[in-house]
Amino acid sequence: MQLNIQDTSLFVEDVGQGLPIMLIHGFPLNHEMWHPQITSLSAFSRVIAVDLRGHGQSPATEGTYSMDLLADDCARVLEVLQVKKPAVICGLSMGGYISFALYRRHPEKVAGLILAATRAVADSLETKNNRDKAVQNVIQSGPEAVIESMLPSLLAAHTFTESPELVSRIQAIMSQTSRSGMISALIGMKNRSDSTDILRDIHVPTLILQGAEDQIIPLTESKSMQAEIPQSELKVIPRAGHLLNMEQAGLFNQSVEDFLRLRFIG
């Protein structure tokens, strides 16, 4: 469904009943990356998956997509859908950056956090430079050039040979991101705030999920987050890269379900 959210509209999938869980996708993807989770988790909870501005079926808007702006969009989605109680917020990669911003700006809306393949620290100078190069790549050669350059780092090496249909599916999802959406999100990620200062102030149950073969987020960073967040646990998913929820959907879903039943459902 399309929801009017102040200055734009966002596509949202809203399925199931019970404990509200919001799924926030990574860059440059959309809610379709969460299909295995929507199917599994909606059996016992209300799953809300959003397409961020300029991604998937949500139109692009002008200006930088700061993580704060995208977090405010997600908070407004919960309000428009009349979600009366705090939700468990699950974000992967860029979605994790947005999850931190959502907790910082709207803590009353957050019952728990699931942080997948993400980091609390701001971009290093090298990463900022790489994002600038990616912006220029989009401008000069279009979104396809960024997709082609990113894809090898998003998945474990064996996925390309063992699951070529999954690789094609991910490419198709990424191709739905608009040129301006890519540029605005890249700049927003580059300029985002460092979230390490709020880790000790996160007082909701938190699950950190990491792919054992993630080429983007070192395991040391996930361990550092787990050490700082008081009510947190870390699970490493074997044979998975950065898109662990798609590469090892069964193990990912089981880890999330175990966490939710232990901490929220009983």
PALUM-365147 format. One line per 2 residues: for each residue x, y, z of N, C-alpha, C, O, CB. Coordinates in pm, whole numbers, padded with zeros to 5 digits. Glycine has a CB too. Example, Ala and Ser with C-alpha at 12.3 -4.5 7.8 and 13.67 -1.06 7.14 Angstrom:
BEGIN
01319 -00569 00780 01230 -00450 00780 01320 -00330 00780 01424 -00332 00846 01131 -00447 00905; 01285 -00225 00708 01367 -00106 00714 01290 00003 00787 01341 00114 00804 01408 -00060 00572;
***
This chain:
BEGIN
00084 -00119 00000 00000 00000 00000 00088 00125 00000 00200 00123 00050 -00095 00000 00122; 00036 00233 -00056 00107 00361 -00053 00052 00445 00063 -00069 00462 00077 00091 00437 -00189;
00141 00497 00146 00102 00582 00258 00153 00724 00235 00269 00742 00196 00156 00526 00391; 00069 00823 00259 00113 00961 00252 00186 00997 00380 00130 00988 00489 -00006 01056 00228;
00311 01038 00366 00395 01071 00481 00448 01213 00462 00553 01232 00400 00512 00968 00497; 00378 01312 00512 00417 01451 00499 00443 01490 00354 00350 01506 00276 00539 01480 00583;
00572 01505 00317 00606 01559 00185 00617 01454 00077 00653 01487 -00036 00734 01634 00194; 00586 01328 00107 00600 01223 00006 00503 01109 00037 00419 01120 00126 00746 01170 00002;
00516 01001 -00039 00442 00879 -00009 00541 00764 -00007 00640 00765 -00080 00327 00854 -00112; 00514 00665 00076 00602 00550 00089 00521 00423 00069 00407 00412 00114 00673 00549 00226;
00583 00326 00001 00519 00196 -00012 00549 00115 00113 00663 00109 00160 00567 00122 -00139; 00444 00052 00167 00458 -00025 00291 00385 -00157 00277 00271 -00162 00229 00405 00054 00412;
00450 -00263 00319 00385 -00395 00332 00349 -00411 00479 00435 -00397 00565 00480 -00512 00281; 00224 -00441 00508 00174 -00454 00645 00097 -00585 00654 -00015 -00595 00606 00084 -00332 00686;
00158 -00687 00718 00104 -00823 00716 00103 -00883 00856 00199 -00865 00931 00185 -00912 00619; -00001 -00952 00892 -00007 -01025 01017 -00062 -00943 01133 -00097 -00826 01118 00128 -01075 01052;
-00068 -01009 01249 -00120 -00945 01370 -00031 -00981 01488 00038 -01084 01487 -00267 -00986 01396; -00034 -00896 01590 00041 -00923 01711 00154 -00823 01731 00141 -00706 01696 00097 -01063 01706;
00263 -00869 01789 00378 -00784 01815 00422 -00712 01687 00453 -00779 01589 00494 -00866 01874; 00426 -00577 01687 00469 -00507 01565 00620 -00514 01545 00698 -00488 01637 00424 -00361 01569;
00660 -00550 01424 00800 -00557 01387 00818 -00475 01260 00752 -00502 01159 00848 -00705 01366; 00905 -00375 01263 00933 -00295 01143 01065 -00340 01083 01166 -00347 01152 00938 -00142 01176;
01064 -00370 00952 01183 -00413 00880 01231 -00299 00792 01156 -00248 00708 01153 -00540 00795; 01357 -00258 00810 01415 -00145 00736 01529 -00198 00650 01628 -00249 00702 01465 -00031 00832;
01515 -00186 00520 01608 -00248 00426 01742 -00174 00415 01758 -00062 00462 01544 -00255 00290; 01835 -00241 00351 01967 -00184 00325 01972 -00111 00192 01871 -00102 00121 02072 -00292 00328;
02088 -00060 00158 02113 00014 00034 02178 -00079 -00068 02264 -00158 -00031 02203 00137 00059; 02139 -00071 -00194 02026 00002 -00253 01914 -00095 -00284 01891 -00130 -00399 02070 00077 -00383;
01844 -00138 -00182 01745 -00244 -00192 01606 -00189 -00163 01584 -00068 -00174 01778 -00360 -00096; 01513 -00274 -00126 01380 -00231 -00086 01315 -00341 -00004 01381 -00438 00034 01293 -00196 -00211;
01187 -00327 00025 01121 -00421 00117 01123 -00564 00066 01106 -00657 00145 00978 -00378 00141; 01143 -00584 -00066 01141 -00719 -00121 01256 -00806 -00069 01247 -00928 -00073 01146 -00713 -00272;
01362 -00743 -00021 01472 -00821 00036 01428 -00896 00161 01491 -00993 00202 01591 -00730 00069; 01318 -00850 00222 01268 -00910 00346 01162 -01017 00321 01100 -01064 00416 01211 -00802 00435;
01140 -01057 00195 01032 -01153 00168 01039 -01278 00256 00936 -01321 00307 01036 -01193 00022; 01158 -01339 00276 01161 -01460 00361 01119 -01431 00505 01062 -01517 00572 01301 -01520 00361;
01148 -01309 00553 01112 -01273 00690 00964 -01236 00700 00898 -01270 00798 01199 -01158 00739; 00911 -01166 00600 00769 -01131 00601 00684 -01257 00607 00588 -01265 00683 00732 -01046 00478;
00720 -01354 00527 00646 -01480 00522 00653 -01554 00655 00552 -01605 00703 00699 -01569 00410; 00771 -01560 00714 00791 -01637 00837 00736 -01565 00961 00662 -01623 01039 00939 -01666 00857;
00773 -01440 00978 00741 -01369 01103 00594 -01327 01111 00541 -01311 01221 00829 -01246 01115; 00528 -01311 00997 00388 -01268 01001 00295 -01377 01053 00177 -01352 01077 00343 -01225 00862;
00349 -01498 01071 00267 -01607 01128 00233 -01580 01274 00135 -01632 01325 00340 -01741 01115; 00314 -01497 01342 00289 -01472 01484 00308 -01325 01523 00305 -01294 01642 00379 -01559 01568;
00327 -01236 01427 00346 -01095 01459 00297 -01008 01343 00266 -01058 01235 00495 -01065 01489; 00290 -00879 01368 00253 -00784 01264 00381 -00730 01203 00457 -00660 01270 00164 -00668 01321;
00406 -00761 01078 00530 -00724 01010 00504 -00604 00919 00415 -00607 00834 00587 -00843 00929; 00583 -00499 00939 00571 -00377 00861 00704 -00353 00790 00806 -00328 00855 00532 -00254 00952;
00703 -00362 00658 00825 -00345 00579 00806 -00227 00485 00709 -00223 00409 00860 -00476 00499; 00898 -00132 00490 00884 -00007 00417 00985 00003 00304 01098 -00046 00316 00900 00112 00512;
00945 00066 00194 01039 00110 00091 01078 00253 00125 00993 00342 00126 00977 00099 -00054; 01206 00276 00152 01253 00411 00182 01244 00500 00058 01230 00450 -00053 01398 00407 00235;
01252 00628 00078 01245 00723 -00033 01340 00684 -00146 01457 00654 -00123 01276 00864 00016; 01288 00687 -00268 01372 00661 -00384 01409 00517 -00405 01486 00485 -00495 01495 00740 -00374;
01355 00427 -00323 01384 00285 -00332 01254 00209 -00358 01149 00244 -00305 01453 00233 -00202; 01263 00106 -00443 01146 00025 -00469 01031 00105 -00525 01045 00174 -00625 01103 -00044 -00344;
00916 00095 -00459 00795 00161 -00507 00770 00297 -00443 00663 00356 -00462 00677 00073 -00484; 00868 00347 -00367 00855 00481 -00307 00924 00584 -00396 01040 00565 -00431 00915 00484 -00164;
00856 00691 -00432 00917 00791 -00521 01034 00863 -00454 01040 00875 -00332 00813 00892 -00565; 01125 00909 -00537 01237 00988 -00488 01192 01131 -00459 01099 01182 -00523 01354 00988 -00590;
01257 01193 -00364 01236 01335 -00336 01370 01406 -00347 01474 01341 -00344 01171 01356 -00195; 01368 01537 -00359 01491 01614 -00372 01562 01624 -00238 01500 01613 -00132 01462 01753 -00427;
01693 01645 -00244 01771 01665 -00123 01834 01538 -00071 01806 01428 -00120 01685 01724 -00016; 01919 01555 00030 01989 01443 00092 01895 01362 00180 01812 01419 00252 02109 01492 00174;
01908 01230 00176 01831 01145 00264 01914 01117 00389 01981 01015 00399 01790 01011 00193; 01910 01209 00483 01983 01186 00608 01921 01068 00681 01804 01036 00660 01982 01313 00697;
01999 01005 00767 01946 00892 00844 01837 00941 00938 01742 00868 00967 02057 00822 00924; 01848 01065 00985 01743 01121 01070 01613 01139 00993 01505 01110 01046 01788 01255 01127;
01622 01186 00868 01503 01203 00786 01435 01068 00762 01313 01057 00776 01539 01268 00651; 01514 00967 00727 01457 00835 00700 01400 00773 00827 01299 00701 00822 01563 00743 00640;
01464 00799 00943 01411 00751 01070 01277 00818 01102 01184 00753 01149 01511 00776 01184; 01269 00947 01075 01142 01017 01097 01033 00963 01005 00917 00952 01046 01159 01169 01075;
01070 00929 00881 00974 00867 00790 00919 00738 00850 00799 00713 00848 01038 00839 00653; 01009 00655 00903 00966 00527 00961 00876 00549 01082 00778 00477 01101 01089 00443 01002;
00908 00650 01163 00823 00681 01279 00685 00725 01233 00584 00689 01295 00888 00791 01365; 00679 00802 01125 00550 00847 01073 00470 00730 01017 00347 00728 01028 00570 00954 00966;
00537 00634 00956 00468 00514 00907 00396 00445 01022 00280 00407 01009 00567 00417 00838; 00465 00430 01135 00403 00366 01251 00282 00446 01299 00182 00389 01342 00505 00352 01365;
00292 00579 01292 00181 00663 01335 00062 00652 01240 -00052 00640 01284 00226 00808 01345; 00089 00657 01109 -00019 00650 01010 -00088 00514 01017 -00209 00504 00997 00035 00675 00868;
-00012 00409 01044 -00070 00274 01056 -00134 00251 01192 -00187 00144 01220 00038 00168 01032; -00129 00354 01277 -00191 00349 01410 -00137 00232 01493 -00213 00160 01559 -00342 00338 01397;
-00005 00216 01488 00060 00118 01575 00066 00178 01715 00139 00274 01740 00205 00079 01521; -00011 00122 01805 -00031 00184 01935 00080 00156 02036 00102 00233 02129 -00161 00139 01992;
00151 00044 02016 00255 00010 02113 00392 00008 02045 00399 -00001 01923 00226 -00127 02178; 00499 00017 02123 00633 00019 02064 00659 -00104 01979 00608 -00213 02007 00739 00029 02173;
00738 -00087 01874 00767 -00193 01779 00911 -00241 01795 00997 -00168 01844 00743 -00146 01635; 00935 -00364 01755 01072 -00413 01741 01121 -00365 01605 01059 -00391 01502 01080 -00571 01753;
01233 -00294 01605 01288 -00236 01483 01404 -00322 01435 01502 -00341 01506 01333 -00090 01506; 01392 -00373 01313 01495 -00457 01254 01553 -00388 01132 01482 -00365 01034 01439 -00597 01217;
01681 -00354 01136 01744 -00286 01025 01871 -00356 00981 01950 -00401 01064 01775 -00143 01061; 01890 -00366 00850 02009 -00429 00795 02093 -00324 00724 02043 -00250 00640 01972 -00544 00698;
02222 -00318 00758 02317 -00228 00694 02269 -00082 00708 02263 -00032 00820 02336 -00265 00545; 02234 -00013 00598 02181 00122 00610 02058 00123 00700 02035 00220 00773 02148 00178 00472;
01979 00016 00695 01864 00007 00783 01903 00008 00929 01827 00055 01014 01786 -00118 00754; 02023 -00043 00961 02075 -00035 01097 02109 00108 01137 02082 00150 01249 02197 -00123 01112;
02167 00184 01043 02197 00324 01072 02068 00399 01103 02063 00483 01193 02271 00390 00952; 01964 00367 01026 01834 00431 01048 01774 00387 01181 01709 00466 01249 01737 00397 00932;
01795 00261 01217 01745 00211 01345 01806 00286 01463 01736 00320 01558 01773 00061 01359; 01936 00312 01455 02001 00391 01560 01938 00530 01568 01909 00580 01677 02153 00402 01534;
01917 00592 01453 01857 00726 01451 01715 00723 01505 01673 00815 01575 01859 00784 01309; 01640 00619 01472 01503 00605 01521 01500 00591 01672 01415 00649 01739 01433 00485 01455;
01594 00513 01726 01598 00498 01872 01637 00631 01939 01583 00666 02044 01699 00387 01913; 01729 00702 01878 01775 00829 01934 01664 00935 01930 01650 01012 02025 01897 00879 01857;
01587 00939 01822 01488 01045 01802 01348 01008 01850 01269 01095 01885 01484 01081 01656; 01316 00877 01850 01181 00832 01886 01187 00710 01977 01130 00606 01942 01099 00801 01759;
01254 00718 02091 01271 00599 02175 01140 00538 02223 01134 00419 02252 01355 00635 02294; 01037 00620 02232 00907 00570 02279 00843 00472 02180 00750 00400 02216 00814 00686 02305;
00892 00471 02057 00836 00383 01955 00911 00252 01943 00873 00166 01862 00836 00454 01823; 01018 00234 02021 01107 00119 02005 01098 00026 02125 01134 00064 02236 01251 00165 01983;
01051 -00098 02102 01046 -00198 02208 01173 -00281 02211 01212 -00333 02316 00924 -00289 02190; 01237 -00294 02097 01359 -00373 02086 01426 -00346 01953 01367 -00285 01864 01328 -00523 02102;
01550 -00391 01940 01627 -00369 01818 01684 -00500 01766 01729 -00585 01844 01739 -00267 01843; 01682 -00516 01636 01755 -00624 01568 01847 -00556 01469 01801 -00498 01371 01657 -00728 01498;
01976 -00563 01493 02076 -00493 01414 02152 -00595 01332 02232 -00672 01386 02173 -00410 01505; 02129 -00597 01202 02187 -00698 01115 02289 -00636 01019 02258 -00538 00950 02077 -00771 01035;
02409 -00691 01016 02512 -00648 00921 02528 -00497 00919 02527 -00435 00813 02478 -00698 00781; 02542 -00439 01037 02552 -00294 01044 02659 -00253 01144 02718 -00338 01211 02417 -00232 01083;
02684 -00123 01153 02786 -00073 01245 02738 00057 01309 02653 00127 01255 02920 -00051 01171; 02794 00087 01427 02759 00209 01498 02848 00325 01459 02806 00441 01467 02765 00187 01646;
02971 00297 01419 03066 00405 01390 03029 00476 01261 02967 00419 01172 03210 00349 01381; 03069 00604 01254 03049 00681 01132 03147 00634 01025 03240 00558 01053 03066 00832 01159;
03127 00679 00903 03216 00641 00794 03358 00691 00818 03380 00803 00866 03164 00696 00661; 03454 00607 00785 03594 00649 00785 03617 00741 00665 03531 00751 00577 03691 00526 00780;
03732 00807 00662 03764 00894 00549 03768 00815 00419 03722 00862 00315 03900 00965 00572; 03822 00693 00425 03827 00609 00306 03687 00574 00257 03660 00577 00137 03905 00481 00335;
03597 00539 00351 03461 00505 00312 03387 00626 00257 03312 00614 00161 03384 00448 00431; 03409 00743 00317 03348 00866 00263 03393 00890 00120 03312 00925 00033 03385 00988 00351;
03521 00870 00095 03572 00889 -00041 03511 00788 -00137 03479 00822 -00251 03725 00876 -00043; 03493 00666 -00091 03431 00563 -00175 03285 00598 -00206 03237 00570 -00316 03438 00427 -00106;
03216 00657 -00109 03077 00697 -00135 03074 00810 -00239 02986 00814 -00325 03007 00742 -00003; 03169 00903 -00230 03177 01009 -00330 03201 00951 -00469 03142 00997 -00568 03288 01110 -00295;
03287 00851 -00476 03314 00786 -00605 03188 00716 -00657 03160 00717 -00777 03430 00684 -00591; 03114 00655 -00565 02990 00588 -00606 02889 00688 -00659 02819 00660 -00757 02931 00510 -00489;
02880 00804 -00597 02790 00909 -00645 02828 00948 -00787 02741 00957 -00875 02793 01033 -00553; 02956 00970 -00811 03002 01006 -00945 02975 00893 -01044 02945 00917 -01161 03151 01041 -00943;
02987 00772 -00997 02960 00656 -01082 02814 00652 -01126 02783 00622 -01241 02997 00526 -01009; 02725 00682 -01032 02582 00687 -01065 02556 00798 -01166 02484 00778 -01264 02497 00709 -00938;
02614 00916 -01142 02592 01031 -01230 02640 01001 -01372 02573 01033 -01470 02663 01155 -01175; 02758 00940 -01380 02820 00920 -01511 02770 00795 -01584 02756 00796 -01706 02968 00911 -01496;
02744 00688 -01507 02714 00560 -01572 02580 00499 -01531 02541 00395 -01584 02822 00463 -01540; 02510 00563 -01439 02379 00513 -01398 02385 00415 -01283 02493 00369 -01246 02313 00449 -01514;
02269 00381 -01224 02263 00290 -01110 02325 00153 -01137 02379 00090 -01046 02121 00272 -01069; 02317 00106 -01261 02368 -00027 -01293 02517 -00040 -01261 02563 -00147 -01220 02344 -00059 -01441;
02592 00069 -01279 02735 00064 -01252 02763 00042 -01104 02855 -00031 -01068 02803 00193 -01299; 02683 00105 -01018 02700 00088 -00874 02657 -00053 -00832 02723 -00116 -00750 02619 00194 -00796;
02549 -00101 -00889 02503 -00237 -00859 02612 -00338 -00894 02643 -00427 -00815 02373 -00269 -00937; 02670 -00323 -01012 02774 -00416 -01057 02895 -00413 -00966 02955 -00516 -00938 02816 -00383 -01199;
02932 -00293 -00919 03051 -00281 -00834 03025 -00330 -00692 03116 -00379 -00626 03098 -00137 -00830; 02901 -00316 -00644 02867 -00354 -00507 02844 -00502 -00489 02882 -00559 -00386 02745 -00280 -00463;
02783 -00564 -00587 02733 -00700 -00571 02836 -00800 -00518 02801 -00879 -00429 02681 -00748 -00702; 02960 -00801 -00567 03056 -00899 -00517 03082 -00891 -00367 03116 -00991 -00304 03185 -00884 -00589;
03066 -00772 -00309 03092 -00756 -00166 02971 -00784 -00079 02984 -00792 00044 03141 -00616 -00138; 02854 -00800 -00139 02732 -00818 -00061 02706 -00963 -00022 02631 -00990 00072 02614 -00767 -00139;
02769 -01056 -00094 02738 -01197 -00076 02864 -01278 -00049 02974 -01239 -00088 02665 -01251 -00198; 02844 -01390 00018 02955 -01484 00037 02993 -01541 -00100 02909 -01555 -00188 02915 -01598 00136;
03120 -01574 -00117 03170 -01619 -00247 03094 -01740 -00299 03065 -01748 -00418 03318 -01652 -00237; 03062 -01835 -00210 02995 -01957 -00255 02854 -01933 -00306 02800 -02014 -00381 02991 -02058 -00143;
02792 -01821 -00266 02656 -01792 -00308 02648 -01775 -00460 02548 -01813 -00521 02604 -01666 -00238; 02752 -01718 -00519 02750 -01694 -00663 02747 -01825 -00743 02688 -01831 -00850 02871 -01611 -00704;
02812 -01927 -00691 02814 -02054 -00763 02700 -02147 -00722 02649 -02223 -00804 02947 -02123 -00740; 02661 -02141 -00595 02559 -02233 -00544 02417 -02181 -00559 02323 -02261 -00567 02586 -02262 -00399;
02399 -02049 -00564 02264 -01992 -00569 02256 -01879 -00672 02226 -01765 -00635 02221 -01939 -00430; 02282 -01907 -00799 02279 -01800 -00900 02142 -01734 -00912 02133 -01617 -00948 02320 -01855 -01034;
02035 -01809 -00882 01902 -01750 -00889 01883 -01644 -00782 01813 -01545 -00805 01795 -01857 -00874; 01945 -01663 -00665 01939 -01562 -00560 02016 -01438 -00601 01971 -01326 -00577 01995 -01618 -00428;
02131 -01456 -00663 02209 -01342 -00712 02127 -01260 -00811 02125 -01137 -00805 02341 -01390 -00777; 02061 -01328 -00902 01977 -01259 -01000 01862 -01185 -00933 01826 -01074 -00973 01922 -01358 -01104;
01805 -01248 -00830 01694 -01186 -00756 01741 -01057 -00688 01671 -00956 -00691 01637 -01284 -00651; 01859 -01061 -00628 01912 -00943 -00560 01942 -00832 -00660 01913 -00715 -00633 02039 -00979 -00481;
01998 -00867 -00775 02022 -00767 -00879 01892 -00701 -00923 01888 -00580 -00943 02092 -00832 -01000; 01787 -00781 -00936 01659 -00727 -00979 01602 -00631 -00875 01545 -00528 -00911 01560 -00841 -01004;
01617 -00663 -00747 01569 -00575 -00641 01647 -00444 -00642 01589 -00336 -00631 01580 -00643 -00503; 01779 -00453 -00654 01864 -00334 -00654 01832 -00243 -00773 01841 -00121 -00762 02011 -00374 -00657;
01795 -00303 -00886 01770 -00225 -01006 01645 -00139 -00995 01623 -00052 -01080 01758 -00316 -01125; 01564 -00162 -00893 01443 -00082 -00872 01472 00051 -00802 01382 00133 -00786 01342 -00161 -00792;
01597 00071 -00759 01633 00195 -00691 01662 00303 -00795 01737 00280 -00889 01755 00175 -00598; 01603 00420 -00777 01618 00527 -00875 01757 00591 -00866 01826 00579 -00765 01511 00634 -00854;
01796 00657 -00973 01924 00727 -00977 01934 00829 -00863 02032 00829 -00789 01943 00797 -01113; 01833 00915 -00850 01838 01018 -00747 01828 00958 -00607 01884 01011 -00512 01726 01120 -00767;
01755 00845 -00596 01747 00778 -00466 01882 00726 -00423 01918 00738 -00306 01647 00664 -00471; 01956 00668 -00515 02091 00619 -00484 02181 00733 -00438 02250 00722 -00336 02152 00549 -00605;
02181 00840 -00513 02269 00952 -00481 02235 01011 -00345 02324 01035 -00263 02260 01061 -00589; 02106 01034 -00321 02063 01096 -00194 02095 01008 -00075 02132 01059 00031 01914 01125 -00198;
02081 00875 -00090 02111 00783 00019 02261 00773 00044 02305 00769 00159 02053 00644 -00010; 02339 00770 -00062 02485 00764 -00047 02536 00886 00031 02620 00873 00119 02553 00757 -00185;
02485 01003 -00003 02528 01124 00068 02481 01121 00213 02553 01163 00303 02474 01250 -00003; 02359 01070 00235 02307 01061 00371 02390 00968 00457 02418 00999 00573 02163 01013 00369;
02430 00853 00401 02514 00760 00477 02650 00820 00505 02704 00805 00615 02529 00627 00401; 02706 00887 00406 02838 00949 00423 02838 01050 00538 02935 01058 00613 02881 01018 00294;
02731 01125 00551 02725 01234 00649 02658 01195 00780 02634 01281 00865 02653 01351 00591; 02629 01068 00799 02555 01029 00919 02639 01047 01046 02762 01050 01041 02509 00884 00908;
02569 01060 01158 02635 01075 01288 02692 00944 01337 02644 00837 01300 02537 01131 01391; 02794 00953 01418 02848 00836 01487 02750 00798 01598 02708 00883 01676 02992 00864 01544;
02714 00670 01604 02616 00625 01703 02679 00552 01822 02607 00501 01908 02516 00536 01638; 02810 00547 01827 02873 00474 01938 02842 00537 02073 02842 00469 02175 03024 00467 01918;
02815 00669 02073 02789 00737 02199 02654 00701 02260 02631 00729 02378 02797 00885 02179; 02565 00639 02182 02434 00604 02239 02424 00457 02275 02323 00415 02332 02323 00639 02141;
02526 00378 02244 02514 00233 02265 02484 00198 02410 02397 00115 02436 02642 00163 02222; 02553 00260 02502 02531 00230 02645 02395 00279 02693 02349 00239 02800 02641 00292 02729;
02332 00366 02615 02201 00419 02653 02085 00345 02586 01969 00384 02600 02192 00566 02618; 02117 00238 02515 02012 00156 02455 01964 00057 02561 02036 -00038 02596 02064 00082 02326;
01845 00079 02612 01794 -00002 02723 01674 -00085 02679 01577 -00100 02754 01757 00087 02842; 01680 -00139 02559 01579 -00233 02512 01651 -00359 02467 01768 -00352 02429 01492 -00171 02396;
01584 -00474 02470 01648 -00598 02422 01697 -00581 02279 01625 -00529 02193 01550 -00717 02431; 01820 -00626 02254 01882 -00604 02123 01950 -00732 02076 02026 -00795 02148 01984 -00488 02130;
01919 -00768 01952 01984 -00882 01887 02072 -00829 01775 02026 -00755 01689 01879 -00984 01833; 02199 -00869 01777 02293 -00832 01672 02321 -00956 01589 02360 -01060 01642 02426 -00772 01732;
02301 -00946 01459 02321 -01058 01368 02431 -01025 01268 02433 -00917 01209 02189 -01093 01295; 02521 -01120 01250 02637 -01099 01164 02659 -01221 01076 02654 -01334 01124 02764 -01070 01249;
02683 -01198 00948 02721 -01307 00859 02867 -01343 00880 02952 -01254 00886 02695 -01269 00713; 02896 -01472 00892 03033 -01515 00918 03128 -01476 00805 03248 -01465 00826 03038 -01665 00939;
03073 -01456 00683 03155 -01423 00568 03126 -01282 00515 03144 -01255 00397 03134 -01525 00457; 03082 -01193 00605 03053 -01055 00567 03183 -00984 00529 03277 -00980 00608 02982 -00979 00684;
03188 -00929 00409 03306 -00859 00361 03305 -00710 00393 03404 -00641 00373 03319 -00878 00213; 03192 -00661 00443 03176 -00517 00468 03188 -00483 00616 03254 -00386 00652 03042 -00469 00414;
03125 -00562 00701 03126 -00537 00846 03214 -00641 00913 03178 -00759 00914 02982 -00540 00905; 03328 -00602 00969 03411 -00699 01041 03340 -00749 01167 03265 -00675 01230 03548 -00637 01079;
03364 -00874 01202 03304 -00931 01323 03345 -00853 01446 03268 -00845 01542 03343 -01078 01338; 03464 -00795 01446 03510 -00717 01561 03416 -00601 01592 03398 -00565 01708 03651 -00664 01535;
03357 -00542 01488 03266 -00429 01511 03136 -00477 01576 03083 -00410 01665 03236 -00357 01379; 03086 -00591 01532 02966 -00645 01595 02992 -00682 01740 02907 -00660 01826 02915 -00766 01517;
03109 -00739 01767 03145 -00773 01904 03156 -00648 01991 03117 -00649 02107 03276 -00852 01907; 03209 -00542 01934 03221 -00416 02009 03084 -00360 02043 03063 -00311 02154 03302 -00314 01929;
02991 -00367 01948 02855 -00320 01976 02791 -00403 02086 02729 -00348 02178 02769 -00326 01848; 02807 -00534 02076 02746 -00622 02176 02801 -00593 02315 02727 -00599 02413 02770 -00768 02140;
02929 -00561 02324 02991 -00532 02453 02938 -00402 02513 02938 -00386 02635 03142 -00525 02439; 02893 -00310 02430 02849 -00179 02477 02699 -00173 02508 02658 -00102 02600 02883 -00074 02375;
02618 -00246 02432 02472 -00239 02451 02432 -00333 02565 02455 -00454 02554 02397 -00276 02319; 02374 -00281 02673 02351 -00362 02793 02272 -00491 02772 02318 -00597 02814 02280 -00279 02893;
02154 -00484 02709 02068 -00602 02696 02081 -00664 02557 01981 -00685 02488 01921 -00565 02724; 02204 -00692 02515 02224 -00738 02379 02285 -00876 02372 02350 -00922 02466 02311 -00641 02305;
02262 -00942 02259 02326 -01070 02230 02369 -01069 02084 02309 -01001 02001 02229 -01189 02260; 02473 -01144 02054 02528 -01152 01919 02518 -01294 01867 02555 -01389 01936 02674 -01104 01917;
02466 -01307 01745 02464 -01437 01679 02531 -01424 01543 02501 -01333 01466 02320 -01490 01665; 02622 -01516 01515 02692 -01518 01387 02630 -01628 01301 02622 -01743 01342 02846 -01541 01406;
02587 -01591 01181 02521 -01684 01090 02626 -01742 00995 02689 -01667 00921 02406 -01614 01010; 02646 -01874 00996 02747 -01935 00910 02708 -01930 00761 02590 -01924 00727 02772 -02079 00952;
02809 -01934 00677 02790 -01938 00532 02701 -01825 00481 02617 -01845 00393 02731 -02071 00491; 02721 -01707 00538 02643 -01590 00497 02735 -01469 00489 02827 -01453 00569 02525 -01564 00594;
02707 -01384 00392 02779 -01259 00378 02696 -01145 00434 02631 -01158 00537 02813 -01234 00232; 02701 -01030 00365 02635 -00909 00415 02482 -00922 00411 02414 -00870 00499 02679 -00788 00333;
02430 -00990 00311 02284 -01008 00301 02244 -01142 00363 02185 -01227 00297 02237 -01001 00153; 02278 -01156 00488 02259 -01283 00559 02113 -01324 00568 02084 -01444 00575 02317 -01273 00698;
02021 -01229 00569 01879 -01263 00578 01828 -01332 00453 01728 -01403 00458 01797 -01139 00605; 01896 -01311 00340 01857 -01374 00215 01940 -01500 00188 01888 -01600 00138 01872 -01276 00099;
02069 -01495 00221 02157 -01609 00195 02126 -01728 00286 02131 -01843 00244 02302 -01567 00211; 02095 -01697 00412 02064 -01803 00509 01934 -01767 00579 01930 -01745 00700 02181 -01823 00613;
01828 -01761 00500 01699 -01713 00552 01648 -01799 00668 01595 -01745 00765 01595 -01712 00441; 01664 -01930 00659 01615 -02017 00765 01683 -01992 00898 01616 -01981 01001 01633 -02161 00726;
01815 -01982 00897 01890 -01957 01021 01862 -01816 01073 01850 -01796 01194 02041 -01976 00997; 01852 -01720 00982 01819 -01583 01022 01682 -01579 01090 01668 -01523 01198 01822 -01489 00900;
01583 -01638 01025 01448 -01636 01079 01439 -01705 01214 01370 -01658 01304 01351 -01701 00982; 01509 -01817 01229 01506 -01889 01355 01569 -01807 01466 01518 -01805 01579 01577 -02023 01343;
01678 -01738 01436 01745 -01653 01536 01652 -01540 01580 01643 -01509 01698 01876 -01595 01479; 01583 -01480 01483 01491 -01371 01515 01372 -01423 01595 01332 -01362 01694 01443 -01301 01387;
01316 -01535 01552 01200 -01590 01624 01236 -01629 01767 01159 -01602 01859 01145 -01712 01549; 01352 -01691 01786 01396 -01727 01921 01408 -01603 02009 01365 -01603 02125 01530 -01802 01916;
01466 -01498 01954 01483 -01371 02026 01347 -01311 02062 01326 -01269 02176 01564 -01270 01941; 01256 -01307 01968 01125 -01247 01992 01044 -01327 02094 00979 -01269 02181 01047 -01237 01861;
01049 -01459 02083 00971 -01541 02178 01029 -01534 02317 00954 -01539 02414 00965 -01686 02131; 01159 -01524 02329 01222 -01517 02460 01199 -01381 02525 01170 -01373 02645 01371 -01544 02449;
01211 -01274 02448 01208 -01140 02504 01071 -01072 02501 01045 -00983 02583 01305 -01055 02431; 00983 -01112 02408 00861 -01035 02389 00731 -01117 02389 00628 -01068 02434 00870 -00962 02261;
00737 -01240 02340 00614 -01314 02321 00593 -01419 02429 00482 -01435 02480 00612 -01377 02186; 00697 -01492 02462 00687 -01592 02567 00628 -01725 02518 00614 -01818 02597 00605 -01539 02679;
***
